[in-house]
Amino acid sequence: MSLTTCTILVNRQPGKTVIMSRTLAKALQVSSGRTVTLRLGSKETDVTVRTSATRKDNELVLPANLTAQLRLPRTGKCYIRSQSGKELQLGPVIGILTHATPEGGALFGSRTSFFREIFATGEGKAFHVAFSPSSVNWEDGTVYGYTLDRSGKWVRKTFPMPDVVYNRLPSRKAEKSASMEAFKERFVRRRIPLFNWSFFDKWDVYKLLDGESEAEKHVPESLIDPSPDDIRRMMEKHRFVYLKPTGGSLGIGIYRLTYSPGRGYFARFRRNGSNVLIRFGKFDGLMKLLRRHNIQLRHYVIQQGIRLIELDGCPLDFRFHMVKNGNNQWVAAGIGAKRAGRGSVTTHIRNGGELMTPEHALTRVYGSSKAEEILTTAKQAAIRLAEAIEKRYSHPLGELGFDLGIDQNDRVWMFEANAKPGRSIFKHPSLKAQGRATLTNLFEHCLYLARFRTRREG
C-alpha cells in the first residue's frame, strides 16, 4: 500500500479521466494511461489516469461529473492511498454518529465545541461528517450530515457512507433500544468499523473483568442488586461502602455508607445541591432512609470502599482518559487528579471537588521522586484494564474513561469505566495539551480502522 496526501481540484471537462502530477503518480505507483478504481467512502468508479508535468506537487484533478458521482464534499487536501496500483482511495470519510440537538444556538448542544476540535484535528487529511441515525440512506449508500465549511460554519451535505464511524450518540436509554442495536449492526454487515458501541452500565464492566486475574485485582468487591443483608455484611466487612446506580453518571445518586462499631451507621449523600451526613443508631434506620429516597436496589451496585491517599485531609482519585492510537494500542493520553470537596461523597467537580494535574497532586502526597513511580504504575494498570475490557467486549472500543484511586498502601483500584467519557478534565489550563493528544490519537485510530495506515495486527 502507498499512502500520501493530495490536493483535489475540479475541472469542468466531463468524462472519466483524472489528471495527476507526476510526483503524485510516482508516490502512488500509478502509470499514465492506466485504468483504476477510484473510491471515496462507499462510492467508487473506474477512471483513467493521465499524468501531467505542469501539475504541481501532489495535485489531482477530477472532472465535475465524477465529484458528483463520488459525493465529494469539498476540494482541497486529503489522504490518498493506492492498493497495488489498481485502486485509489480518497479520504478517509470519518463519520460521527450523534444527534443534532441545538441548545442556545449550538448545533450539537454542549458537544459542539468537541466536534469542532475533532474536525480540526483531521483538517486537510480527511473528510468529517456528523450525522444522525435518521440521516442514513442505506439504499443509496449515503449519509446526509453536517460538516464545517472553510469559514467554520456548519453546513449540511450528502456524503458517501463513511469508512469508519465514531459513536457519540448522547442518549443512554435510546442507544440500548432494539432498533438502535439493529441500526448499528447494519454498519457491521457492510464491514464499516463502528467503535464505542454503547454506554456501559457499571455492572457490565465488572462482569467483563471477572476472571481476568491481572485486571480483576484492581476492582473492589462489588455486588449488583444487593439485599439488605448484603449491605449489612459488606458494611461490617469493609467498614464503608458505596451504593451506586448501575446506569448513573456524574456522581448522581451515589451514597457512601459507613459502619462504625459503637457509633452506628452513617449515610453521606448529596441532596438539593448540598452534601448531607446522617447517623443512625441501628441498621434499620439506614434502610428506612434508602426506602424514603425511593432507592430500588435492583438498579444499584454496592462496592467496597477504599481508603484513598489524601491531600489536605481530602481523598484523591484520578480520571484516566484512555484512547487507542494509530497502532491499535491503548494510551493513557489524558490524566486528571481530583480532590474531593469537604464532606462530598465523590470527587466530582460539580460536588465541590478540585481538579489538578496528577504530577502536582502526587508530588504533594509522595514527594517528587516517588510521584513519578506511582504515576507510571497507575498508567500500566489502566492499560491492563483497558486491554482486559476490550478482550471480553463484543464490539470495537477506541476510547475509555477510568476513575482510578490509589489506596494508602499504594495499590491501584478501578471504581468505574465509561465507554463515552466526558472531557471536563481538559478544561484545566495545564491539561489542554493532553486533551489535544486524545483527539490526535483518536484520529490516528480512525485512520487505522479505515485502513489508511499500515495495520500491525496482534
N, C-alpha and C positions, 0 to 999 in steps of 0.2 A: 504494500500500500504506500502511495505517495501522498503527502499532505502538505499544503501550503495555504496562504491567503491569496485572494484575488480581488480585483476591483471590477464590479459588474457595471457595464454601460449598456445602453439600449440604442439601437438604430431603427429607423422606420422601414428598412428594407425587409419585405416579407420573405419567408422561406424557412429552411431548416439547417442553415449554415451558421455556425458560430465562429467568430474570429477571436483568436487569442495571440498575445505576444509570444515571440519565440522563447523568451525567458520562461513564461508560464508553461508553454508546451514542453520544454525541456524538463522542468521540475516535475511535471505530471507524467512524463514519459509517453507523450502522445504525439504522433506524427501528423503532418498536414495531409489532408485528403481522407483521413480515417473516419469511419462511421462508428460512433459510440452512443451509449445510452446516457442521457443527461437527466439527473434526478434532483428533486427538491422535496424533502419530506416524502409524502406518499405519491407524489406526481412524478411521471417520467415520460420521456420522449426520445426517439432516436434523432441524432443530429450528425452533421458532417463538420469536421474540424478543419478550419483553414488558418494557417499561421500568417502573421504579418510582421515585417521588420519595422514598420512605422509605429506600431503599438508599443507604449512604454511599459516598463516594469511588468507587473502581473495583470495586465488588463484582459478582460473577457467581454466581448461584445455580443449581445443576444438580439435577435430580431424581436420586434414588439409582439408579434403573434405568439412567440414562444414564452415570453414572460407572462402573457395572459393564460396560456395553457398550463404553465407550471405554478400559477398563482404566486408569482414572485412579489413579495410585499414591498420591496424597495430596491433601489440600486445601491451602489457603494460596496464597501468591503465585507467579506465573509470568508469562511474557510471553503476550500475545495479539495476534494480528495479523489484520487484515481485508483481504481481497483484493476490491476493488471492491464492498464491502458485501454480497457474495454468499457468501463463505466466511470462517469464523472458525477460526483455528488456535491451539490452546493449545500451550505448550511453550517451547522445543523439547525433544524427548526426545534426550538425548545418551548414546550407548552407548559403553562402554569394553570393547573385546574383549580378554579376558585369560583366565587360568586361576586358579581358587581353589586355592592350594597352601599350606595352613596350615603355618607354621613358628613354633614357640614360642608358639602361641595366636593368632598374627596371621593373619587370613583369607587375605590375599594375600602372605604372607611379607614380604620386605623392601620390597615395593611398597605395602604397606597405608597407610603414612602419606602417601605420594604421592597415592594415590587419595582419601584423606580431604581433602587440600588441594585437589584438583580439584573435588570435590563442594562444598567450602566456597566456592570462587571463584564458582560459579554459584548459590549458595543464594538462594532467593526469586526466581529468574529462570527456572530451567529444571528439568527432571527428569533425574536421572542414574541410570544403571544399569550396573553392571559385570557382564558375562556371559561365559560360555564358549561355544565353538562347539557343544558338545553340548546347550546350553540353548535353542537356537533352534527354534521350531516354524514351519516355513515355510508349512505348510498353514493354520494358524490366524493367521499373521501376528503372532506374539508372541515375546518372549524372557522367560525365567524367570531373573532375576538378582538381584544384591544392590544394595541402596540403604541409606542411613542414615535411621533414624527421628529424631524430634525430640530424643531423649535421646543421640543419637550412636552408637546400637547398629546393627550390621549386621543387616538383615532381608532375607529373600527374598520377592520379589513377581513377579507376572506383569505385564509391560509390553507396550504395543504395540511393533511394530517401530520402531526409532529413526529419527529424522530425519537423523542423522549418526553415523558410527562412527569412534572414535579407536582405532587398532590398537596395543595394548600387549601382544600375545602375547609371552611371555618366552623361548620356545624357538626358537633359530635353526634347528635341524635340523627340528623338526616343522613349522615355518612354510613351509619350502621343499618340503614333500611335495605330491604332485599333488592329494590330497584336500583339503588346506588351500587350495590355489590355487583349486580349483573352488568351495569354500565361500565364499571372499571374492568370487568372480565373481558369486555369486547376489545379493549386495547391489548390485553394479553393474547387473545386469539389472533390479533393482527401482528403479533410479535413486536409491539411497541412497548418498550420498558416504561413502567409506571412505578415510581418509588414513593415511599411513605404512604402505604396503603390506607391506613386509617388511624384514628386516635387509639391509644391504649387505655384500657381500664387498668387500675392498679393491680388487680389480681392476675390479669393476663401476663404481666411481666414476671411475677413470682412463679407462675406455672412454667413459663419459658425457661427459667433458670433452675427449676427443680431437677436435680441430678447432675447439673453441670458443676462439678466439685470446685474447680478453680474460681468460678464466678459466684457460686452459691454461698461461699464462705463470707462474702461481703454483704449478704442480705440478712437483716434482722429477722428473728422469728415472727412469722405473720400468719394470720388465720382469717379466712373470709366467713361472713355470716356467723359471728360469734354468738354463743348463748350467754346469758348472764353468768353461768358457772365458768365459761371460758374466760370471760372478762375478769372475774374474781381470781381465777387461777393465774392468769397472766400478770395481774397486778401484784399478787403475792410473790410470784417468781421473780419478776423484774423490777418491782417497786414502782416503776412508772411505764405507761404505755401510751400509744397514740391510737385514737379511733378516727379513721379516715373514710370518707365516702369513696366508693370504688371508681366513680366517674368524675370526681371533683378536680378542681384546678385552682391555682392562686391561693391555696391555703384555706379556701372557703369550706366551712362545715367540719373542721378538724377540732377534736377535743384531746387535750392532754390530761390523762387520768393518773393520779398518784396515790399510792398506799403508803402510809407512814404508821408503823406499829405504835400503838399507844396514843396516836393523834387522830387517826381516822383516814377518811378518803377525801381526795381533793379533785375538783374538776376545773380546768383552766380552758377558756374558750373566748371567742370574740363575738360580741353582740352589739348591734347598733353602733358600730364604729369604735367600740371600746374593748379593752382586754378585761375579762372578768375572771375572778377566782372565788370558788365557793367550797367550803369544807362541810363534810358530812360525818357524823359520828358513826353511822352504820352504812354498810354497803347498799342496803335497800333504798336509802335516801338518794344515793348516786343514781341508781336505776330509775327512780321516780323522775329525777331531773331529765334524764335522757328521753323518757316517755313524754314528759311535758313538752320537750323540744321536738317531738314527733320524729325521733331517730328510729328509722327502720333498719335493724341490724343486718337484715339480708342484703342491704346495699352498702354495707360497711366492711372494712378490713381493720382488724386490731393488730398493732405492730409493737414489738419490743422497743422500749425507749433506750436510747444510748446516751451515756454521759459524754457529751462532746467537749472538745477543747473550748476554752472561753477566752474572751477578750474583754477586759474591764468588767468581769463578772457576768458577761452575756455570752450564750452559746454561739459558735460559729458553724456555718456549713457552706457548701460550695456548689455553684451551678457550673457543670461541665457541658459545654455545647460541642457535641461530637458530630463530625461530618466525615463523609468518605471523600477521598481525593481522586485525582486522575489515574492513580494506580490501583484503585479499588481497595484502598486501605483506610482504616479508621484513624482519625486525627483528633486530638483534643485541641481544637482550633480556638476556642474561647473559654475562659475560666473566670468566674467572678466569685469573690468571697462575700458572704452575707452575715452580718452580725445581728442577732435578734434584738428587737426593742425590749425595753423593760416590761416584764410581765406578759410578753407575747407568746402565743402557742408556737408560732413559726418564725422564720427569719425573713418572711416576705416584706418587701419594702413598704407595701401598702399598709402593713400592720406595724409600722414603726421601725422596721429593720434598716440597717445601713449597708450600702454597697461599697466595696473597696477592691483593690487588686489582691490576688492571692499572695503575691510576694510581700506586700505591705502587711497583710494580716498575719501570715505565718512567721514573718521576721519578728513581729511584736510578740508572738507566742513563744517561738523557739530560739530566736537569735538567727543571724544571717546564715551561718554555716549549716545548721540543721534544716532550716526552712527549705532550701533547695532540694535536699534529700527527700523530705516529706512530700513536697510537690511532685517530684519525679515518681515516687511510689504511688501517689494518688492517680497520676496520669496513666501509669501502667495498669492499675486496677480498672480504670474507666475503659481502657481499650479492651481488656479481657471481658468486661461486662458487655460491651457493645458486640464483640465477636460472638459471645455466647448467645445473646438475644437473637442476633442475625442468623446464627446457625439453626436455631429452633423455629424461627418465624417463617411463615409460609409465603411471604411476599418480599420483594426487594426493599431494603432500607437504605437511605442515604444520609439520614440526619437523626440524631437522638439528643435529648436533654436529660442529664442525670443530676439529681440532687444527692450529693455525697457529703458524708461527715467523717470526721476523724475523732476517734474517742481518746480518752486520756491515757490510753496505752499505745497510742499512735496507730491503731488499726483503722482501716478504711471501710466505711459502710455505705451502702446504697439504699436510700429511702424511697426514691421514685425515679421512674424513667418515663419520658414523654416522647411520643413519636413526632409531634409537631411543636417543638419547643418555642417559647416566646423569645424575644430578643431584648428584654428590658435591661439586661446587664450591660449592653453595649451603649447605653446612654451615658455611662461613666466616661469622662474625658480620656482617662488612661486605658480604656478598653475598646475605644473606637477602632483602633487598628486591628484588634482581634475580630471585631465584627466584620471588617472588610475581608479578613482572612477566611472566615467561614464562607463568605459568598464566593471568593476565589476558588476555594476547594470544591464547593458545590457546582460551580460552573465547569471546573475540570472534570468532575464526576459525570456531569451531563454529557460532556464530550466523550468520555469513556463509554457510557451506556449507549450513546448514539453511534459508536464505532468511529469517532473522529480522533481517536488516539489508538496507539498500538496497545492491544489488550494483552496484559500479562496475567493469565489465569493462575489460580492457586495461591 
